[in-house]
Amino acid sequence: MVGHYWLRDPDLAPTSELSKEITDSVTQIETFVQKVHNGEIHPPQAPKFTDLLSIGIGGSALGPEFVADALAPDHAPMAIHFIDNTDPDGIDRILTRLGDRSPAPSSSSPANLAALPKPATAWWRSNTPTNSGG
């Protein structure tokens, strides 16, 4: 059963249980995002995340990049950066651009991280909070 449109209007879901599951999931996501934005969830060495770093290859990069471009507000609370291949020079360029900022790392799959060069995975581990708060 596929009903992507239910995410926009959970009342259209075929059962009240499914509608509640969708509503509860959206609430959990909104709560998590609010905690990131207000600094309740933060990187190990900084009071707040400043950016979002999305790591993915193929559809794991294109989907988030498309959504970010299509739905981003004019003044987003965090800048979004994408690592979409395993080229060490490209990864270094993104990480250099970030400098001492504190991005929230994000990946849709552990396989994306396994494909990264060792310096990038070390960076990932050092910038990911051990307690997501949620």
C-alpha positions as CSV (number, residue, x, y, z in Angstrom):
1,M,0.0,0.0,0.0
2,V,1.5,3.4,-1.1
3,G,0.0,6.7,0.0
4,H,2.6,9.4,0.0
5,Y,-0.2,12.0,-0.1
6,W,-1.2,10.7,3.4
7,L,1.8,12.4,4.7
8,R,0.3,15.8,3.7
9,D,-3.1,14.8,5.1
10,P,-3.1,11.9,7.5
11,D,-6.9,11.9,7.6
12,L,-6.9,10.4,4.1
13,A,-5.1,7.3,5.4
14,P,-7.3,4.2,5.1
15,T,-7.2,3.4,8.9
16,S,-7.2,5.5,12.1
17,E,-4.1,3.5,13.2
18,L,-2.2,4.5,10.1
19,S,-3.3,8.1,10.4
20,K,-2.1,8.1,14.1
21,E,1.2,6.5,13.1
22,I,1.8,9.2,10.5
23,T,0.8,12.0,12.9
24,D,3.0,10.6,15.6
25,S,6.0,10.3,13.3
26,V,5.7,13.8,12.0
27,T,5.5,15.1,15.6
28,Q,8.7,13.2,16.5
29,I,10.5,14.6,13.5
30,E,9.3,18.2,14.4
31,T,10.4,17.7,18.0
32,F,13.8,16.5,16.9
33,V,14.3,19.4,14.5
34,Q,13.3,21.9,17.2
35,K,15.8,20.4,19.6
36,V,18.6,20.7,17.0
37,H,17.7,24.3,16.1
38,N,17.5,25.4,19.8
39,G,20.8,23.6,20.7
40,E,19.3,21.0,23.0
41,I,20.9,18.5,20.6
42,H,24.3,19.7,19.7
43,P,27.7,18.6,18.5
44,P,30.3,17.4,21.0
45,Q,32.4,20.5,20.8
46,A,29.9,23.3,20.1
47,P,26.7,24.7,21.6
48,K,24.7,24.4,18.4
49,F,24.8,22.9,14.9
50,T,25.4,25.6,12.3
51,D,24.9,23.6,9.0
52,L,23.7,20.3,7.7
53,L,26.0,18.0,5.9
54,S,24.2,15.4,3.8
55,I,26.3,12.4,2.7
56,G,24.9,10.2,0.0
57,I,25.6,8.7,-3.4
58,G,23.2,8.3,-6.3
59,G,19.6,8.6,-5.1
60,S,20.7,9.0,-1.5
61,A,22.2,12.3,-2.6
62,L,19.8,13.4,-5.3
63,G,16.6,13.0,-3.3
64,P,17.7,15.1,-0.3
65,E,19.3,17.7,-2.6
66,F,16.1,18.0,-4.7
67,V,13.9,18.3,-1.5
68,A,16.3,20.8,0.0
69,D,16.3,22.9,-3.2
70,A,12.5,22.6,-3.7
71,L,11.4,23.2,-0.1
72,A,14.0,25.5,1.4
73,P,12.8,28.7,2.9
74,D,14.4,32.0,1.8
75,H,16.2,32.2,5.2
76,A,16.9,28.7,6.3
77,P,18.1,28.2,9.9
78,M,21.0,26.0,8.7
79,A,22.9,26.0,5.4
80,I,22.9,22.6,3.7
81,H,26.0,21.0,2.1
82,F,26.2,17.8,0.1
83,I,28.9,15.2,-0.3
84,D,27.7,13.1,-3.2
85,N,30.7,11.0,-4.3
86,T,33.8,9.5,-2.9
87,D,36.3,11.9,-4.5
88,P,38.7,12.9,-1.7
89,D,39.4,16.3,-3.3
90,G,35.7,17.1,-3.4
91,I,35.2,15.9,0.1
92,D,38.2,18.0,1.3
93,R,36.7,21.0,-0.5
94,I,33.4,20.7,1.3
95,L,35.1,20.1,4.7
96,T,37.5,23.1,4.1
97,R,34.5,25.3,3.2
98,L,32.9,24.3,6.5
99,G,36.0,25.2,8.4
100,D,35.3,25.3,12.1
101,R,31.6,25.5,11.7
102,S,29.5,22.7,13.3
103,P,27.4,20.9,10.8
104,A,25.0,18.1,11.7
105,P,26.0,15.1,9.6
106,S,23.3,13.2,7.9
107,S,23.2,10.0,5.8
108,S,20.3,7.8,4.7
109,S,22.5,4.7,4.7
110,P,25.6,3.3,6.6
111,A,26.8,2.1,3.2
112,N,27.3,5.8,2.2
113,L,29.7,6.2,5.1
114,A,31.5,3.0,4.4
115,A,32.3,4.3,0.9
116,L,34.0,7.5,2.1
117,P,37.8,7.8,2.5
118,K,39.1,7.3,6.0
119,P,39.7,11.0,6.8
120,A,36.0,11.8,6.0
121,T,34.7,8.9,8.2
122,A,37.0,10.1,11.0
123,W,35.5,13.6,10.6
124,W,32.0,12.1,10.7
125,R,32.7,10.2,13.9
126,S,34.2,13.3,15.7
127,N,31.2,15.5,14.7
128,T,28.3,13.2,15.4
129,P,26.7,13.5,18.9
130,T,26.7,10.2,20.8
131,N,23.3,11.0,22.3
132,S,20.7,12.1,19.7
133,G,18.3,13.1,22.5
134,G,15.5,11.2,21.1
